[in-house]
Amino acid sequence: MSAQKQAENAMTDSYIAGIQEQAKKDAKAGVYMSEDYVQYSLSHMRKTVSPDRFKSIAQTIAFIRKASSQYGTLLANLFGGYSMKAYVGGLHPTAEVYAPNGEMIAAQTCDGTWTKIQTEAETKLIDASTRVYAEAYKAARAEMKAAAQVQTQLNAGTASVDIRA
């Protein structure tokens, strides 16, 4: 499935409503993209479009350990169509993990740390989510500003009324 289609399928009505609700809460609090929103969107992304990095990284580590006495490039197929490429036997082995569609999803640097690499589908979902959030936040702020202006006009109108009989 294309990254665009994955992102579109993940933008469900309930998810969009959740984004809009969080944007309204954030607007009232005067905070743009609160930690609650960020965690909500990341959680949804992991459930809907993110590849299974955990298992593929674990399998890659196991392959590297088995091949640590060798020197060169190690290629292997992992579960579910994932694959890996590791450079072993040197001072600092490195590795790359690929999703079934060929996108690199994680890499081990020469210091041994793993970096998750955002996929195209993840990027498209976050972009779409951000657009929905920004529109909802802007609308909530405009609504709050309009309500404040009405209240100011009402207060000004009652303060300057002079009723004499």
MDAnalysis code that builds the backbone (N, CA, C; Angstrom):
import MDAnalysis as mda
import numpy as np

u = mda.Universe.empty(495, n_residues=165, atom_resindex=np.repeat(np.arange(165), 3), trajectory=True)
u.add_TopologyAttr("name", ["N", "CA", "C"] * 165)
u.add_TopologyAttr("resid", np.arange(1, 166))
u.add_TopologyAttr("resname", ["MET", "SER", "ALA", "GLN", "LYS", "GLN", "ALA", "GLU", "ASN", "ALA", "MET", "THR", "ASP", "SER", "TYR", "ILE", "ALA", "GLY", "ILE", "GLN", "GLU", "GLN", "ALA", "LYS", "LYS", "ASP", "ALA", "LYS", "ALA", "GLY", "VAL", "TYR", "MET", "SER", "GLU", "ASP", "TYR", "VAL", "GLN", "TYR", "SER", "LEU", "SER", "HIS", "MET", "ARG", "LYS", "THR", "VAL", "SER", "PRO", "ASP", "ARG", "PHE", "LYS", "SER", "ILE", "ALA", "GLN", "THR", "ILE", "ALA", "PHE", "ILE", "ARG", "LYS", "ALA", "SER", "SER", "GLN", "TYR", "GLY", "THR", "LEU", "LEU", "ALA", "ASN", "LEU", "PHE", "GLY", "GLY", "TYR", "SER", "MET", "LYS", "ALA", "TYR", "VAL", "GLY", "GLY", "LEU", "HIS", "PRO", "THR", "ALA", "GLU", "VAL", "TYR", "ALA", "PRO", "ASN", "GLY", "GLU", "MET", "ILE", "ALA", "ALA", "GLN", "THR", "CYS", "ASP", "GLY", "THR", "TRP", "THR", "LYS", "ILE", "GLN", "THR", "GLU", "ALA", "GLU", "THR", "LYS", "LEU", "ILE", "ASP", "ALA", "SER", "THR", "ARG", "VAL", "TYR", "ALA", "GLU", "ALA", "TYR", "LYS", "ALA", "ALA", "ARG", "ALA", "GLU", "MET", "LYS", "ALA", "ALA", "ALA", "GLN", "VAL", "GLN", "THR", "GLN", "LEU", "ASN", "ALA", "GLY", "THR", "ALA", "SER", "VAL", "ASP", "ILE", "ARG", "ALA"])
u.atoms.positions = np.array([
    [0.852, -1.177, 0.000],
    [0.000, 0.000, 0.000],
    [0.901, 1.245, 0.000],
    [0.524, 2.247, -0.760],
    [1.332, 3.455, -0.842],
    [1.310, 4.213, 0.482],
    [2.330, 5.016, 0.700],
    [2.420, 5.814, 1.922],
    [1.237, 6.772, 2.025],
    [0.844, 7.364, 0.910],
    [-0.289, 8.295, 0.914],
    [-1.569, 7.583, 1.341],
    [-1.794, 6.393, 0.799],
    [-2.999, 5.635, 1.122],
    [-2.988, 5.213, 2.596],
    [-1.824, 4.791, 3.099],
    [-1.720, 4.425, 4.510],
    [-2.084, 5.612, 5.400],
    [-1.548, 6.772, 5.073],
    [-1.824, 7.969, 5.868],
    [-3.305, 8.348, 5.790],
    [-3.878, 8.274, 4.603],
    [-5.309, 8.593, 4.447],
    [-6.167, 7.639, 5.253],
    [-5.851, 6.354, 5.218],
    [-6.626, 5.364, 5.976],
    [-6.515, 5.592, 7.477],
    [-5.378, 6.110, 7.926],
    [-5.176, 6.354, 9.360],
    [-5.904, 7.603, 9.843],
    [-6.288, 8.492, 8.928],
    [-7.001, 9.717, 9.302],
    [-8.497, 9.425, 9.438],
    [-8.835, 8.636, 10.426],
    [-10.225, 8.261, 10.669],
    [-11.002, 9.429, 11.261],
    [-12.316, 9.345, 11.181],
    [-13.161, 10.403, 11.757],
    [-12.913, 10.552, 13.253],
    [-12.772, 9.439, 13.959],
    [-12.557, 9.531, 15.411],
    [-11.193, 10.135, 15.730],
    [-10.193, 9.831, 14.933],
    [-8.871, 10.417, 15.157],
    [-8.912, 11.923, 14.891],
    [-9.541, 12.334, 13.802],
    [-9.670, 13.759, 13.488],
    [-10.425, 14.478, 14.596],
    [-11.502, 13.883, 15.096],
    [-12.257, 14.495, 16.192],
    [-11.377, 14.636, 17.435],
    [-10.547, 13.649, 17.692],
    [-9.632, 13.720, 18.834],
    [-8.624, 14.843, 18.677],
    [-8.112, 15.010, 17.469],
    [-7.173, 16.107, 17.198],
    [-7.870, 17.447, 17.435],
    [-9.069, 17.588, 16.896],
    [-9.798, 18.851, 17.026],
    [-10.118, 19.164, 18.490],
    [-10.499, 18.150, 19.239],
    [-10.788, 18.332, 20.670],
    [-9.527, 18.789, 21.409],
    [-8.405, 18.148, 21.114],
    [-7.155, 18.520, 21.782],
    [-6.727, 19.927, 21.385],
    [-6.935, 20.310, 20.126],
    [-6.587, 21.659, 19.675],
    [-7.414, 22.705, 20.428],
    [-8.687, 22.421, 20.652],
    [-9.542, 23.359, 21.403],
    [-9.056, 23.490, 22.845],
    [-8.709, 22.370, 23.472],
    [-8.176, 22.407, 24.847],
    [-6.892, 23.215, 24.890],
    [-6.030, 22.978, 23.915],
    [-4.755, 23.690, 23.877],
    [-4.962, 25.185, 23.649],
    [-5.912, 25.534, 22.783],
    [-6.190, 26.947, 22.516],
    [-6.665, 27.643, 23.786],
    [-7.536, 26.996, 24.545],
    [-8.015, 27.580, 25.805],
    [-6.888, 27.750, 26.808],
    [-5.937, 26.824, 26.774],
    [-4.787, 26.893, 27.689],
    [-3.686, 27.810, 27.160],
    [-3.821, 28.243, 25.892],
    [-2.810, 29.104, 25.298],
    [-1.513, 28.379, 24.956],
    [-1.646, 27.075, 24.680],
    [-0.474, 26.255, 24.356],
    [-0.689, 25.656, 22.975],
    [0.300, 25.834, 22.094],
    [0.192, 25.256, 20.756],
    [0.899, 23.910, 20.751],
    [0.184, 22.866, 20.350],
    [0.694, 21.500, 20.271],
    [1.295, 21.041, 21.604],
    [0.425, 20.914, 22.570],
    [0.835, 20.466, 23.901],
    [1.413, 19.051, 23.856],
    [2.051, 18.667, 24.935],
    [2.608, 17.321, 25.039],
    [1.497, 16.276, 24.916],
    [0.296, 16.568, 25.421],
    [-0.831, 15.634, 25.288],
    [-1.155, 15.383, 23.817],
    [-1.164, 16.452, 23.004],
    [-1.431, 16.285, 21.580],
    [-0.325, 15.475, 20.914],
    [0.911, 15.815, 21.214],
    [2.041, 15.117, 20.596],
    [1.969, 13.624, 20.914],
    [1.715, 13.281, 22.173],
    [1.639, 11.871, 22.551],
    [0.447, 11.176, 21.889],
    [-0.677, 11.873, 21.778],
    [-1.867, 11.329, 21.119],
    [-1.565, 10.994, 19.656],
    [-0.941, 11.935, 18.953],
    [-0.671, 11.713, 17.524],
    [0.403, 10.643, 17.319],
    [1.435, 10.630, 18.157],
    [2.474, 9.601, 18.022],
    [1.933, 8.213, 18.325],
    [1.081, 8.117, 19.319],
    [0.473, 6.829, 19.664],
    [-0.364, 6.305, 18.503],
    [-1.144, 7.189, 17.898],
    [-1.971, 6.791, 16.757],
    [-1.091, 6.369, 15.583],
    [-0.012, 7.104, 15.349],
    [0.897, 6.778, 14.254],
    [1.489, 5.385, 14.462],
    [1.940, 5.108, 15.681],
    [2.552, 3.801, 15.955],
    [1.559, 2.662, 15.727],
    [0.305, 2.888, 16.069],
    [-0.724, 1.847, 15.915],
    [-1.136, 1.641, 14.460],
    [-1.059, 2.690, 13.650],
    [-1.661, 2.614, 12.319],
    [-0.683, 2.511, 11.151],
    [0.421, 3.236, 11.175],
    [1.292, 3.246, 9.992],
    [2.746, 2.878, 10.258],
    [3.169, 2.859, 11.497],
    [4.578, 2.592, 11.785],
    [4.930, 1.126, 11.560],
    [6.118, 0.870, 11.017],
    [6.563, -0.515, 10.857],
    [6.962, -1.092, 12.221],
    [7.116, -2.397, 12.293],
    [7.512, -3.063, 13.534],
    [9.031, -2.983, 13.674],
    [9.497, -1.908, 14.240],
    [10.934, -1.702, 14.379],
    [11.529, -2.600, 15.466],
    [10.786, -2.824, 16.529],
    [11.314, -3.559, 17.678],
    [11.803, -4.952, 17.285],
    [10.951, -5.738, 16.640],
    [11.334, -7.106, 16.264],
    [12.460, -7.116, 15.242],
    [12.385, -6.224, 14.267],
    [13.415, -6.237, 13.228],
    [14.773, -5.796, 13.778],
    [14.794, -4.861, 14.688],
    [16.055, -4.449, 15.309],
    [16.605, -5.582, 16.175],
    [15.733, -6.233, 16.941],
    [16.178, -7.354, 17.782],
    [16.785, -8.467, 16.927],
    [16.145, -8.796, 15.824],
    [16.689, -9.829, 14.937],
    [18.021, -9.391, 14.330],
    [18.129, -8.136, 13.974],
    [19.378, -7.623, 13.411],
    [20.513, -7.735, 14.424],
    [20.246, -7.375, 15.658],
    [21.259, -7.481, 16.715],
    [21.710, -8.935, 16.869],
    [20.769, -9.855, 16.830],
    [21.110, -11.280, 16.948],
    [21.995, -11.728, 15.790],
    [21.682, -11.302, 14.566],
    [22.508, -11.648, 13.403],
    [23.920, -11.076, 13.541],
    [24.018, -9.844, 13.990],
    [25.327, -9.210, 14.141],
    [26.164, -9.966, 15.174],
    [25.550, -10.331, 16.269],
    [26.284, -11.073, 17.304],
    [26.802, -12.408, 16.771],
    [25.969, -13.113, 15.999],
    [26.388, -14.401, 15.428],
    [27.539, -14.229, 14.446],
    [27.531, -13.115, 13.738],
    [28.518, -12.911, 12.680],
    [29.688, -12.034, 13.124],
    [29.809, -11.775, 14.416],
    [30.816, -10.820, 14.876],
    [32.248, -11.244, 14.557],
    [32.482, -12.529, 14.348],
    [33.838, -12.976, 14.030],
    [34.155, -12.822, 12.538],
    [33.141, -12.568, 11.751],
    [33.338, -12.385, 10.312],
    [33.715, -10.933, 10.036],
    [34.096, -10.676, 8.816],
    [34.381, -9.305, 8.414],
    [33.728, -9.068, 7.060],
    [32.977, -8.003, 6.955],
    [32.348, -7.675, 5.686],
    [30.896, -7.279, 5.855],
    [30.152, -7.409, 4.776],
    [28.742, -7.032, 4.765],
    [27.893, -8.270, 4.964],
    [26.968, -8.175, 5.891],
    [26.052, -9.265, 6.187],
    [24.661, -8.836, 5.743],
    [24.030, -9.610, 4.883],
    [22.668, -9.337, 4.433],
    [21.778, -10.447, 4.971],
    [20.577, -10.118, 5.413],
    [19.672, -11.151, 5.914],
    [18.239, -10.701, 5.739],
    [17.372, -11.676, 5.530],
    [15.936, -11.419, 5.519],
    [15.413, -11.673, 6.920],
    [14.542, -10.809, 7.372],
    [13.966, -10.910, 8.700],
    [12.503, -11.328, 8.573],
    [11.812, -11.415, 9.680],
    [10.400, -11.795, 9.671],
    [9.576, -10.818, 8.834],
    [8.484, -11.280, 8.308],
    [7.489, -10.427, 7.656],
    [7.982, -9.589, 6.496],
    [9.033, -10.009, 5.822],
    [9.504, -9.252, 4.673],
    [10.511, -8.159, 4.995],
    [10.844, -7.977, 6.262],
    [11.853, -6.997, 6.639],
    [13.225, -7.554, 6.257],
    [14.201, -6.679, 6.113],
    [15.560, -7.126, 5.783],
    [16.562, -6.234, 6.498],
    [17.803, -6.689, 6.487],
    [18.851, -5.923, 7.150],
    [20.145, -6.014, 6.361],
    [20.962, -5.003, 6.571],
    [22.310, -4.981, 6.017],
    [23.204, -4.532, 7.166],
    [24.217, -5.341, 7.483],
    [25.118, -4.989, 8.570],
    [26.549, -5.037, 8.076],
    [27.351, -4.181, 8.623],
    [28.772, -4.142, 8.332],
    [29.471, -4.601, 9.609],
    [30.001, -5.813, 9.597],
    [30.514, -6.437, 10.821],
    [32.016, -6.687, 10.733],
    [32.588, -6.961, 11.902],
    [33.980, -7.362, 11.973],
    [34.960, -6.225, 12.138],
    [34.549, -5.016, 11.954],
    [35.447, -3.871, 12.135],
    [35.394, -3.397, 13.580],
    [35.987, -2.254, 13.809],
    [35.957, -1.688, 15.165],
    [34.558, -1.307, 15.594],
    [33.771, -0.822, 14.651],
    [32.432, -0.329, 14.972],
    [31.414, -0.876, 13.976],
    [30.787, -2.001, 14.302],
    [29.781, -2.519, 13.363],
    [28.595, -1.561, 13.251],
    [28.025, -1.496, 12.087],
    [26.825, -0.688, 11.867],
    [25.801, -1.556, 11.158],
    [24.557, -1.116, 11.181],
    [23.497, -1.890, 10.540],
    [22.391, -0.973, 10.055],
    [21.650, -1.472, 9.078],
    [20.475, -0.781, 8.547],
    [19.353, -1.798, 8.470],
    [18.147, -1.378, 8.842],
    [16.973, -2.251, 8.796],
    [15.979, -1.640, 7.812],
    [15.415, -2.513, 6.956],
    [14.510, -2.062, 5.907],
    [13.135, -2.695, 6.067],
    [12.086, -1.919, 5.808],
    [10.712, -2.414, 5.805],
    [10.489, -3.236, 4.530],
    [9.402, -3.987, 4.469],
    [9.126, -4.791, 3.272],
    [9.091, -3.982, 1.975],
    [8.731, -2.700, 2.038],
    [8.678, -1.874, 0.828],
    [10.042, -1.298, 0.450],
    [11.097, -1.634, 1.203],
    [12.442, -1.182, 0.890],
    [12.890, 0.080, 1.603],
    [11.994, 0.722, 2.363],
    [12.380, 1.925, 3.090],
    [13.241, 1.569, 4.296],
    [14.312, 2.329, 4.511],
    [15.108, 2.143, 5.710],
    [14.281, 2.664, 6.892],
    [14.167, 1.860, 7.952],
    [13.345, 2.250, 9.103],
    [14.161, 2.415, 10.373],
    [15.408, 1.923, 10.381],
    [16.269, 2.076, 11.552],
    [17.712, 1.872, 11.124],
    [18.605, 2.491, 11.874],
    [20.029, 2.338, 11.599],
    [20.798, 2.349, 12.910],
    [21.808, 1.490, 12.958],
    [22.698, 1.468, 14.109],
    [23.956, 2.228, 13.715],
    [24.301, 3.210, 14.509],
    [25.494, 3.993, 14.209],
    [26.728, 3.305, 14.770],
    [27.875, 3.822, 14.436],
    [29.123, 3.182, 14.855],
    [29.308, 3.202, 16.368],
    [28.594, 4.056, 17.082],
    [28.697, 4.029, 18.545],
    [27.709, 3.049, 19.178],
    [26.963, 2.328, 18.347],
    [26.056, 1.293, 18.843],
    [24.635, 1.741, 19.126],
    [24.351, 3.022, 18.989],
    [22.984, 3.479, 19.244],
    [22.122, 3.257, 18.001],
    [20.847, 3.050, 18.244],
    [19.895, 2.846, 17.151],
    [19.104, 4.115, 16.924],
    [18.922, 4.464, 15.675],
    [18.126, 5.616, 15.282],
    [16.934, 5.117, 14.480],
    [15.741, 5.544, 14.877],
    [14.545, 5.219, 14.099],
    [14.438, 6.241, 12.970],
    [14.200, 5.748, 11.785],
    [14.089, 6.624, 10.620],
    [12.626, 6.661, 10.193],
    [12.077, 7.863, 10.159],
    [10.661, 8.029, 9.852],
    [10.371, 7.603, 8.413],
    [9.310, 6.821, 8.255],
    [8.916, 6.374, 6.921],
    [8.096, 7.456, 6.227],
    [7.904, 7.272, 4.945],
    [7.096, 8.225, 4.177],
    [5.655, 8.246, 4.704],
    [5.105, 7.084, 5.042],
    [3.733, 7.027, 5.564],
    [3.629, 7.756, 6.897],
    [4.627, 7.585, 7.758],
    [4.617, 8.283, 9.047],
    [4.677, 9.799, 8.834],
    [5.520, 10.231, 7.914],
    [5.639, 11.655, 7.615],
    [4.319, 12.212, 7.091],
    [3.688, 11.486, 6.184],
    [2.422, 11.959, 5.612],
    [1.321, 12.018, 6.675],
    [1.269, 11.039, 7.579],
    [0.262, 11.052, 8.644],
    [0.494, 12.228, 9.587],
    [1.733, 12.458, 9.982],
    [2.032, 13.579, 10.878],
    [1.703, 14.902, 10.188],
    [2.025, 15.036, 8.907],
    [1.691, 16.261, 8.171],
    [0.186, 16.492, 8.127],
    [-0.577, 15.446, 7.822],
    [-2.041, 15.575, 7.765],
    [-2.605, 15.909, 9.146],
    [-2.083, 15.269, 10.166],
    [-2.536, 15.525, 11.538],
    [-2.245, 16.971, 11.932],
    [-1.072, 17.455, 11.572],
    [-0.680, 18.828, 11.903],
    [-1.589, 19.833, 11.214],
    [-1.969, 19.563, 9.975],
    [-2.884, 20.473, 9.263],
    [-4.242, 20.535, 9.964],
    [-4.770, 19.375, 10.351],
    [-6.065, 19.339, 11.051],
    [-5.960, 20.096, 12.373],
    [-4.886, 19.839, 13.102],
    [-4.686, 20.500, 14.388],
    [-4.605, 22.019, 14.216],
    [-3.791, 22.475, 13.271],
    [-3.604, 23.915, 13.061],
    [-4.923, 24.607, 12.718],
    [-5.714, 23.986, 11.861],
    [-7.013, 24.563, 11.499],
    [-7.940, 24.633, 12.706],
    [-7.991, 23.566, 13.487],
    [-8.862, 23.534, 14.671],
    [-8.385, 24.531, 15.729],
    [-7.091, 24.635, 15.912],
    [-6.535, 25.580, 16.891],
    [-6.861, 27.014, 16.480],
    [-6.648, 27.317, 15.201],
    [-6.924, 28.660, 14.685],
    [-8.405, 29.004, 14.851],
    [-9.273, 28.052, 14.542],
    [-10.719, 28.282, 14.683],
    [-11.096, 28.507, 16.144],
    [-10.520, 27.728, 17.045],
    [-10.825, 27.877, 18.478],
    [-10.347, 29.232, 18.988],
    [-9.169, 29.659, 18.572],
    [-8.656, 30.965, 19.000],
    [-9.523, 32.094, 18.440],
    [-9.968, 31.972, 17.187],
    [-10.827, 32.992, 16.585],
    [-12.164, 33.066, 17.320],
    [-12.699, 31.902, 17.680],
    [-13.959, 31.851, 18.431],
    [-13.798, 32.513, 19.797],
    [-12.695, 32.249, 20.461],
    [-12.441, 32.860, 21.767],
    [-12.288, 34.380, 21.648],
    [-11.590, 34.822, 20.606],
    [-11.382, 36.259, 20.384],
    [-12.714, 36.946, 20.086],
    [-13.549, 36.320, 19.258],
    [-14.859, 36.891, 18.923],
    [-15.735, 36.988, 20.169],
    [-15.712, 35.959, 20.995],
    [-16.505, 35.974, 22.231],
    [-16.017, 37.071, 23.165],
    [-14.722, 37.277, 23.240],
    [-14.164, 38.327, 24.094],
    [-14.551, 39.707, 23.578],
    [-14.569, 39.892, 22.255],
    [-14.957, 41.175, 21.674],
    [-16.419, 41.476, 21.941],
    [-17.263, 40.474, 21.824],
    [-18.694, 40.652, 22.110],
    [-18.874, 41.050, 23.569],
    [-18.166, 40.369, 24.460],
    [-18.274, 40.674, 25.891],
    [-17.789, 42.095, 26.166],
    [-16.716, 42.527, 25.515],
    [-16.187, 43.880, 25.686],
    [-17.201, 44.904, 25.205],
    [-17.833, 44.633, 24.068],
    [-18.834, 45.552, 23.535],
    [-20.047, 45.626, 24.454],
    [-20.457, 44.491, 24.993],
    [-21.582, 44.479, 25.926],
    [-21.247, 45.269, 27.178],
    [-20.049, 45.055, 27.697],
    [-19.619, 45.782, 28.895],
    [-19.515, 47.277, 28.613],
    [-18.993, 47.644, 27.462],
    [-18.869, 49.061, 27.095],
    [-20.243, 49.677, 26.887],
    [-21.145, 48.939, 26.310],
    [-22.491, 49.444, 26.057],
    [-23.257, 49.694, 27.348],
    [-23.155, 48.844, 28.319],
    [-23.874, 49.036, 29.567],
    [-23.241, 50.108, 30.422],
    [-21.969, 50.326, 30.283],
    [-21.282, 51.341, 31.091],
    [-21.597, 52.745, 30.598],
    [-21.929, 52.928, 29.341],
    [-22.130, 54.279, 28.812],
    [-23.614, 54.636, 28.626],
    [-24.515, 53.763, 29.026],
    [-25.946, 54.039, 28.852],
    [-26.400, 54.998, 29.955],
    [-27.082, 56.058, 29.547],
    [-27.599, 57.031, 30.503],
    [-29.107, 57.080, 30.353],
    [-29.787, 56.527, 31.322],
    [-31.251, 56.478, 31.246],
    [-31.821, 57.501, 32.227],
    [-32.603, 58.486, 31.716],
    [-33.227, 59.514, 32.539],
    [-34.702, 59.590, 32.208],
    [-35.445, 59.787, 33.224],
    [-36.875, 59.843, 33.016],
    [-37.389, 61.244, 32.945],
])
